Amino acid sequence: MFHNFRMTGLLQTGAVKDVPLWYNVYKKYPPELEPYVERPLPPQDPILEIVYEEDFERAKKDTATGRTSTTETQPKRQISR
């Protein structure tokens, strides 16, 4: 079980020079069950859509000028090859 531990590989390849203090303790007294990292996420509140008054004005202006998306507000760049 312990031979697959990440720190063992790092020590063997020389990526880590000094042995951490916990390494020998963990090696001598390994846990009965391997630590399980994945756990369910706590429930989160839904993300609220933020709309400002200016957004409606901008949408009216964009509709009047013929713009249909926010990406059209930036000038288009040509890629030279």
C-alpha positions, 0 to 999 in steps of 0.5 A, a space after each residue: 500500500 505504501 509503495 504507491 505513495 507519491 512522496 516515495 517516488 519524489 524521494 527516489 527520483 531526487 525531486 525532494 532532497 530532505 525526508 519530511 518529518 511525517 514520512 517515517 511515521 506514516 511509513 511505520 504506522 500507515 492508516 487502516 484506510 487510505 485517505 479519501 480526498 473526494 467528498 461531496 460538495 456542500 450545497 450552494 446557493 444559486 447564482 443570481 443574475 445581476 442586471 443593471 439599468 444601464 444594461 437595458 439602455 445598452 440593449 436598446 442602443 445595440 438593437 438600434 445600431 444592429 449589434 446582436 452580441 457583446 463581442 461585436 463591441 470590440 473592433 475585429 482584428 485581422 490576423 496576418 500570416 
